[in-house]
Amino acid sequence: MHLEASPADALTDEPLSIQLADGPVDVELAVSASAVDEEGSRWRSEARFAVGPEGTLDLRHAAPISGSYDRPDSMGPLWSMGPLEGDKRRGFRMPWDGFEVRLEATVEDERASATVRRRFAAADVERVDIEDPDLTAALFLPPGPGPHPGVAMFHGSGGGIAGLAPSGALLASHGFAALVVGYFGVPGRPQTLCEVPLESLAVSVERLRGHASVDGGRIAALGTSVGAEAALAMAAFVDGLELAAVVGVAPSSVVWQALADGRPPNKPRWTLAGRPLEYAPVRGERVLGQILIQNPLRRLVHRQPELHTAKAYEAGLRQPAARDAAIPVERIGAPLLLLAGEDDQVWPAAQMAEAVLARRGRKDDDRLVTYPHTGHISVRPPGVPTTVLRSGELAFGGTAAGFFDAMQAAWPEILSFLDAALSS
């Protein structure tokens, strides 16, 4: 029995083929995948298949009888991996450069295995960590002297740099100089998402523009979740910021109330010229009911609570303050690409993306793409596990398969948009 997985070493956005040859005939066989994330947690999937009289199996065409996924899909063993140990509320922690997956086919006492390396960083992609008084970031540079088009990247409410670093490395693998900006939640920057100066985000764009390997005339901003709110607000409010494109993944159409530990403070997330921006309130009472109901229940059934905060944001959008808090996106001269999940349980990203385009008057070079069966979408590279649909107690919505399908479709969408907008 022989298990072949190809390519054995490739970028994560390249298709993977998994095939069995010379296997036993007319049997039921298990195919498993396992990997270890950056924090040492082991993830695993397993699905069972019927092998016919030819003794062969091709996962592109064979649907499992049972297991961690249920459709013909050669990437199924990878995206359907789940955590075996530790906190099941935390997603797969991706090493910035890539990870290995061990594949195994098993029937009775017979086994066959293969190992694949899934890379975020192609050969010779360079990572440069920056810790300056005015900038904390990780810069990913493509091979060669350039000048390369540049993309400033802004993370979501998790803060830090690690979550977006693999996506930055993958962008660099496709020829873009990617600067992953730690604008809060890192040493030297605000520790919470409260009154963060938009000028500090603009500094990162200008630092990227001034790098010797970057073409300063071809700069884009890309943000995910509150990072998309940040990118749109920065591009709209900061004068003289010349951007060639803006990508908003699970975007916002308004400036929202600050996020901090405990009760949200009565302050905005952003300031400009030292002054707080008008903001829309997050109607926390919409979430309080979930907490009151779930806390007694989880003690009875030992379940972890799941908070669906979209209704709190939907209620905030209905408040009069939301009109004054709308981001003046009509001021942005660059084309926009907006991506949103249709089952977003964090905030109504698809609704807000529609509001952004309506305010801009439906410009021909703007684009909105929404994804079914997908919750609070991010820019995680395709081909990583998508089975944890939450962050702590915060539920994303959607399904694991829906998230994988969205990532598979969104990544080439982003690359195509950036290629067109940043072409020389």
C-alpha positions as CSV (number, residue, x, y, z in Angstrom):
1,M,0.0,0.0,0.0
2,H,1.4,3.4,-1.0
3,L,0.1,6.9,0.1
4,E,1.2,9.8,-2.1
5,A,0.7,13.4,-1.2
6,S,1.9,16.1,-3.7
7,P,3.4,18.5,-3.8
8,A,5.4,17.4,-0.8
9,D,6.7,20.9,-0.2
10,A,4.7,23.9,-1.3
11,L,3.0,27.2,-0.4
12,T,-0.3,26.7,1.5
13,D,-2.4,28.2,-1.3
14,E,-1.3,25.5,-3.7
15,P,-3.7,22.6,-4.2
16,L,-2.7,19.3,-2.5
17,S,-3.3,15.9,-4.0
18,I,-3.7,12.8,-1.7
19,Q,-3.9,9.4,-3.4
20,L,-3.7,5.8,-2.4
21,A,-2.3,3.1,-4.7
22,D,-1.8,-0.6,-4.4
23,G,-4.1,-0.8,-1.4
24,P,-6.3,-3.7,-0.3
25,V,-9.5,-4.1,-2.2
26,D,-13.1,-3.8,-1.1
27,V,-12.3,-2.6,2.4
28,E,-12.9,0.4,4.7
29,L,-9.8,2.4,5.3
30,A,-9.0,5.4,7.6
31,V,-7.0,8.5,6.4
32,S,-5.7,10.7,9.2
33,A,-3.7,13.9,9.3
34,S,-1.8,15.4,12.2
35,A,0.2,18.5,12.9
36,V,1.7,20.5,15.8
37,D,1.1,24.2,16.0
38,E,3.5,26.9,17.2
39,E,2.6,26.4,20.8
40,G,3.1,22.6,20.7
41,S,-0.6,21.6,20.6
42,R,-1.3,18.6,18.5
43,W,-4.1,18.7,15.9
44,R,-5.6,15.7,14.2
45,S,-8.3,14.7,11.7
46,E,-9.6,11.3,10.6
47,A,-12.0,10.1,7.9
48,R,-13.0,6.7,6.7
49,F,-13.4,5.7,3.1
50,A,-14.6,2.7,1.1
51,V,-11.8,1.3,-1.2
52,G,-13.1,-0.4,-4.3
53,P,-11.9,-3.4,-6.3
54,E,-9.0,-1.4,-7.8
55,G,-7.3,-0.8,-4.4
56,T,-7.0,3.0,-5.2
57,L,-8.3,6.1,-3.6
58,D,-8.2,9.7,-4.7
59,L,-9.4,12.2,-2.1
60,R,-10.3,14.8,-4.8
61,H,-13.2,12.5,-5.9
62,A,-13.9,10.2,-2.9
63,A,-16.3,11.3,-0.1
64,P,-15.7,9.9,3.3
65,I,-18.2,7.4,4.8
66,S,-17.7,9.1,8.2
67,G,-15.2,11.3,10.0
68,S,-14.1,14.9,10.4
69,Y,-15.4,16.0,7.0
70,D,-18.0,14.7,4.6
71,R,-17.3,15.6,1.0
72,P,-14.8,14.8,-1.8
73,D,-11.9,17.2,-0.9
74,S,-8.2,16.6,-1.1
75,M,-7.7,19.4,1.5
76,G,-10.3,17.9,3.8
77,P,-7.7,16.1,6.1
78,L,-6.0,19.5,6.7
79,W,-8.8,22.0,7.3
80,S,-10.8,19.5,9.4
81,M,-8.0,18.9,11.9
82,G,-9.1,19.8,15.5
83,P,-7.2,20.2,18.7
84,L,-6.5,17.1,20.8
85,E,-5.4,18.9,23.9
86,G,-5.4,22.2,25.6
87,D,-7.9,25.0,25.1
88,K,-10.4,24.1,22.4
89,R,-11.5,27.8,22.3
90,R,-8.2,28.7,20.6
91,G,-7.5,28.3,16.9
92,F,-4.4,26.7,15.3
93,R,-1.4,28.9,16.2
94,M,0.4,29.2,12.9
95,P,4.2,29.4,12.8
96,W,4.9,32.3,10.5
97,D,6.9,30.3,8.0
98,G,4.9,27.1,7.7
99,F,4.1,23.7,9.3
100,E,4.3,20.0,8.6
101,V,1.4,17.6,8.2
102,R,1.8,13.8,8.6
103,L,-0.7,11.8,6.6
104,E,-1.5,8.2,7.3
105,A,-3.7,5.5,5.7
106,T,-4.6,2.6,7.9
107,V,-6.5,-0.6,7.4
108,E,-6.2,-3.5,9.9
109,D,-2.5,-3.9,10.5
110,E,-1.3,-2.2,7.3
111,R,-0.2,1.4,7.2
112,A,1.2,3.9,4.7
113,S,2.3,7.4,5.4
114,A,3.5,10.6,3.8
115,T,4.6,14.0,5.1
116,V,3.9,17.4,3.5
117,R,5.4,20.8,4.2
118,R,2.9,23.6,3.9
119,R,4.8,26.9,3.6
120,F,3.7,30.5,4.2
121,A,7.1,31.8,3.4
122,A,8.7,30.8,0.1
123,A,12.5,30.4,-0.2
124,D,14.4,33.6,0.4
125,V,11.5,35.5,1.9
126,E,13.1,37.7,4.5
127,R,11.5,38.7,7.8
128,V,12.6,41.9,9.5
129,D,11.3,42.7,13.0
130,I,10.9,46.4,13.8
131,E,10.7,47.8,17.4
132,D,11.2,51.6,17.1
133,P,9.7,54.3,19.2
134,D,7.1,55.0,16.5
135,L,6.6,51.6,15.0
136,T,6.3,48.0,16.1
137,A,5.9,45.6,13.1
138,A,7.2,42.7,11.1
139,L,8.3,43.3,7.6
140,F,8.2,40.5,5.1
141,L,10.3,41.1,1.9
142,P,10.1,39.1,-1.3
143,P,13.3,37.8,-2.9
144,G,15.2,40.2,-5.1
145,P,16.0,43.9,-4.8
146,G,12.7,45.2,-5.9
147,P,11.2,47.8,-5.8
148,H,8.2,45.7,-4.7
149,P,4.6,46.9,-4.2
150,G,3.9,47.2,-0.5
151,V,0.9,46.2,1.7
152,A,0.5,47.6,5.3
153,M,-1.5,45.0,7.3
154,F,-3.6,45.7,10.3
155,H,-4.8,42.8,12.6
156,G,-8.1,42.4,14.4
157,S,-9.0,42.7,18.1
158,G,-6.6,40.0,19.2
159,G,-3.8,42.5,18.9
160,G,-0.1,41.7,18.4
161,I,1.7,40.5,15.2
162,A,1.7,36.7,15.3
163,G,-1.8,36.2,14.0
164,L,-1.2,38.1,10.7
165,A,2.5,37.1,10.3
166,P,1.8,34.0,8.1
167,S,-0.4,36.0,5.8
168,G,2.3,38.6,5.6
169,A,4.8,35.9,4.7
170,L,2.5,34.5,2.0
171,L,1.9,37.9,0.5
172,A,5.7,38.3,0.3
173,S,5.9,34.9,-1.4
174,H,3.7,36.4,-4.1
175,G,5.9,39.5,-4.6
176,F,4.4,42.0,-2.1
177,A,6.4,43.7,0.6
178,A,4.1,43.1,3.6
179,L,4.3,45.1,6.8
180,V,2.3,43.5,9.7
181,V,1.7,46.4,12.1
182,G,1.3,46.0,15.8
183,Y,-0.8,49.0,16.5
184,F,-2.0,47.9,19.9
185,G,-1.4,45.0,22.3
186,V,2.4,45.0,21.9
187,P,5.2,46.7,23.9
188,G,5.4,50.4,23.3
189,R,1.9,50.7,21.8
190,P,-1.5,51.1,23.4
191,Q,-2.5,47.9,25.2
192,T,-6.2,48.1,24.5
193,L,-8.2,49.2,21.5
194,C,-9.0,52.6,23.0
195,E,-8.2,56.0,21.5
196,V,-5.5,54.7,19.3
197,P,-4.2,57.6,17.1
198,L,-4.9,57.1,13.5
199,E,-1.6,59.0,12.8
200,S,0.3,56.0,14.3
201,L,-1.2,53.8,11.7
202,A,-0.3,56.3,9.0
203,V,3.3,56.3,10.2
204,S,3.5,52.6,9.3
205,V,2.3,53.3,5.8
206,E,4.9,56.0,5.3
207,R,7.7,53.8,6.8
208,L,6.8,51.1,4.3
209,R,6.7,53.7,1.5
210,G,10.2,54.9,2.4
211,H,11.8,51.4,2.5
212,A,14.6,51.0,-0.1
213,S,13.0,47.8,-1.5
214,V,9.5,49.2,-1.8
215,D,7.9,51.2,-4.7
216,G,6.5,54.1,-2.8
217,G,3.9,54.8,-5.5
218,R,2.4,51.3,-5.1
219,I,1.1,51.0,-1.5
220,A,-2.0,49.3,-0.2
221,A,-3.6,48.9,3.2
222,L,-5.2,45.7,4.3
223,G,-7.1,45.2,7.5
224,T,-9.2,42.4,9.1
225,S,-12.1,43.0,11.4
226,V,-11.2,46.0,13.6
227,G,-8.1,46.3,11.5
228,A,-10.4,46.8,8.5
229,E,-12.2,49.6,10.5
230,A,-8.7,51.0,11.2
231,A,-7.6,50.9,7.6
232,L,-10.8,52.5,6.3
233,A,-10.7,55.2,9.0
234,M,-7.0,55.9,8.4
235,A,-7.5,56.2,4.7
236,A,-10.6,58.4,5.1
237,F,-9.4,60.8,7.9
238,V,-5.6,61.2,7.5
239,D,-4.9,63.8,4.9
240,G,-2.1,63.3,2.3
241,L,-2.0,59.5,2.7
242,E,-1.6,58.2,-0.8
243,L,-2.9,54.7,-1.1
244,A,-3.4,52.7,-4.3
245,A,-5.8,50.2,-2.8
246,V,-7.6,49.3,0.4
247,V,-8.7,45.7,1.4
248,G,-11.2,45.3,4.2
249,V,-11.9,41.8,5.5
250,A,-15.0,41.7,7.7
251,P,-15.1,45.5,7.6
252,S,-17.0,48.2,9.5
253,S,-18.8,51.2,8.1
254,V,-18.5,53.2,11.3
255,V,-16.1,54.1,14.1
256,W,-17.1,52.0,17.1
257,Q,-16.9,52.3,20.8
258,A,-13.5,51.3,22.4
259,L,-12.8,47.8,23.5
260,A,-11.0,47.2,26.8
261,D,-11.0,44.7,29.6
262,G,-14.3,44.7,31.4
263,R,-17.0,47.1,30.5
264,P,-16.3,49.1,27.2
265,P,-15.3,52.6,28.1
266,N,-17.3,55.6,26.8
267,K,-14.6,56.4,24.4
268,P,-13.9,55.7,20.7
269,R,-11.3,53.3,19.3
270,W,-9.5,56.1,17.3
271,T,-8.4,59.6,17.7
272,L,-7.2,62.2,15.1
273,A,-5.0,65.1,15.9
274,G,-5.4,64.3,19.6
275,R,-9.2,64.4,19.5
276,P,-11.6,61.5,19.9
277,L,-13.7,60.6,16.8
278,E,-17.4,60.4,17.0
279,Y,-18.3,56.7,17.7
280,A,-21.2,54.3,17.6
281,P,-22.1,52.6,20.9
282,V,-21.9,48.8,21.3
283,R,-25.2,47.9,22.9
284,G,-23.8,45.5,25.5
285,E,-27.2,44.7,27.0
286,R,-27.8,42.6,23.9
287,V,-25.0,40.3,25.1
288,L,-25.8,40.4,28.8
289,G,-28.8,38.2,28.3
290,Q,-26.7,35.5,26.7
291,I,-24.3,35.6,29.7
292,L,-27.1,35.4,32.2
293,I,-28.6,32.4,30.4
294,Q,-25.4,30.6,29.6
295,N,-23.6,30.8,32.9
296,P,-26.0,28.6,34.8
297,L,-26.3,26.2,31.8
298,R,-22.6,25.7,31.4
299,R,-22.3,24.7,35.0
300,L,-24.9,22.1,34.5
301,V,-23.6,20.7,31.2
302,H,-20.0,21.7,31.5
303,R,-20.1,23.6,28.2
304,Q,-18.0,26.6,27.4
305,P,-20.2,29.7,26.7
306,E,-20.4,31.2,23.3
307,L,-21.2,34.9,22.9
308,H,-22.8,36.1,19.7
309,T,-22.1,39.8,19.7
310,A,-23.5,40.7,16.2
311,K,-26.9,41.8,17.7
312,A,-25.1,44.2,20.0
313,Y,-23.5,45.9,17.0
314,E,-26.7,45.7,14.9
315,A,-28.4,47.6,17.7
316,G,-25.6,50.1,17.8
317,L,-26.0,50.8,14.1
318,R,-29.7,51.7,14.8
319,Q,-28.7,54.5,17.2
320,P,-28.6,58.1,16.1
321,A,-24.9,58.3,17.1
322,A,-24.0,55.8,14.3
323,R,-24.9,58.4,11.6
324,D,-22.3,60.8,13.0
325,A,-19.8,57.9,13.4
326,A,-20.0,56.8,9.8
327,I,-16.5,56.6,8.2
328,P,-16.4,59.1,5.3
329,V,-15.2,56.5,2.9
330,E,-16.1,58.8,-0.1
331,R,-12.8,60.6,0.7
332,I,-10.8,57.5,-0.1
333,G,-9.4,57.8,-3.7
334,A,-8.2,54.3,-3.9
335,P,-10.4,51.3,-5.0
336,L,-11.8,49.1,-2.2
337,L,-12.1,45.3,-2.0
338,L,-14.4,44.2,0.8
339,L,-14.9,40.6,1.9
340,A,-17.5,39.4,4.4
341,G,-19.1,36.2,5.7
342,E,-22.8,35.9,5.4
343,D,-23.2,34.3,8.9
344,D,-20.9,36.7,10.8
345,Q,-21.8,36.4,14.5
346,V,-19.3,38.9,15.7
347,W,-20.6,42.0,13.9
348,P,-22.7,42.5,10.7
349,A,-19.8,42.7,8.4
350,A,-21.8,42.1,5.2
351,Q,-24.4,44.8,6.1
352,M,-21.6,47.3,6.9
353,A,-19.7,46.5,3.7
354,E,-22.9,47.2,1.7
355,A,-23.2,50.6,3.6
356,V,-19.6,51.4,2.7
357,L,-20.2,50.9,-1.0
358,A,-23.5,52.7,-0.9
359,R,-21.8,55.8,0.7
360,R,-19.2,55.7,-2.1
361,G,-21.8,55.6,-4.8
362,R,-21.0,52.1,-6.1
363,K,-17.7,53.0,-7.8
364,D,-16.8,50.7,-10.7
365,D,-13.5,49.6,-9.3
366,D,-14.8,48.8,-5.8
367,R,-15.7,45.2,-5.2
368,L,-17.7,43.3,-2.5
369,V,-17.6,39.5,-2.1
370,T,-19.6,37.7,0.5
371,Y,-19.3,34.0,1.4
372,P,-22.1,31.6,2.5
373,H,-21.7,29.4,5.5
374,T,-19.0,31.7,6.7
375,G,-18.8,33.7,9.9
376,H,-16.3,36.4,11.0
377,I,-13.9,35.9,8.1
378,S,-10.2,36.7,8.5
379,V,-7.1,36.6,6.2
380,R,-5.8,33.3,7.5
381,P,-4.1,31.6,4.6
382,P,-6.0,28.7,3.0
383,G,-5.2,25.1,4.0
384,V,-5.0,25.6,7.8
385,P,-7.4,24.1,10.3
386,T,-10.7,25.9,10.5
387,T,-12.6,23.8,13.0
388,V,-12.4,26.2,15.9
389,L,-15.1,28.7,15.1
390,R,-14.5,31.0,18.1
391,S,-11.9,33.1,19.9
392,G,-12.3,32.5,23.6
393,E,-16.0,33.0,24.3
394,L,-16.6,35.0,21.1
395,A,-18.4,32.9,18.5
396,F,-17.5,33.5,14.8
397,G,-20.5,31.8,13.2
398,G,-20.4,29.8,10.0
399,T,-19.1,26.2,9.5
400,A,-15.6,24.8,9.3
401,A,-16.1,23.8,5.7
402,G,-17.6,27.2,4.9
403,F,-14.5,29.0,6.4
404,F,-12.2,26.8,4.4
405,D,-14.1,27.5,1.2
406,A,-14.1,31.2,1.9
407,M,-10.3,31.2,2.5
408,Q,-9.7,29.2,-0.7
409,A,-11.7,31.8,-2.7
410,A,-10.7,34.9,-0.8
411,W,-7.0,34.5,-1.1
412,P,-6.8,34.6,-5.0
413,E,-9.4,37.4,-4.9
414,I,-7.0,39.5,-2.7
415,L,-4.0,38.7,-4.8
416,S,-5.8,39.5,-8.1
417,F,-7.1,42.8,-6.7
418,L,-3.7,43.8,-5.4
419,D,-2.0,42.8,-8.6
420,A,-4.4,45.0,-10.6
421,A,-4.4,48.0,-8.2
422,L,-0.6,47.9,-7.6
423,S,0.5,47.1,-11.1
424,S,3.3,49.3,-12.4
